[in-house]
């Protein structure tokens, strides 16, 4: 059932995802070529996590609002790491980089760890934490006011 908290959370998480990608591109300029695809993916993941995760739990949970936002932020980051790793694996398959299917599949967790290490840069991690906590507060207040 659509609620105001779901709508506001979805829009906020999509915008937050795009902002995080902007910070990632500023920290790692070599990724500027892929920034459009990354921003679109981040917006879609943000919409889904905001609607299905943060927005649906904002009114019913007794936890702190910032905690709900942080949990949704971590969920969005894990999905983004997975999707970027799968994209890298597919690009490698198109360039015939793998001789066996299992070696291609094993690249997914390896790339997720590599991208996760890159995301632990303090500028990126701080942006994710601050935006996620603010998103939780916004979703909780929206859920309390309009639901």
Number of C-alpha atoms within 10 A of each C-alpha: 4 9 15 17 27 27 17 21 33 27 20 24 31 25 19 24 29 22 18 23 23 18 17 23 18 14 15 11 11 11 14 14 10 10 17 14 10 22 19 15 20 26 23 20 22 30 25 20 23 30 23 15 22 30 32 22 20 26 20 11 11 10 11 13 22 21 15 24 30 21 17 24 28 14 17 25 20 14 18 22 21 19 18 18 22 19 13 17 21 16 12 14 15 10 9 9 13 15 9 9 9 9 12 17 15 11 17 21 14 12 18 21 15 13 16 16 10 15 19 11 12 10 14 19 16 14 15 22 17 15 22 28 21 18 29 29 19 21 31 27 16 21 22 14 11 10 10
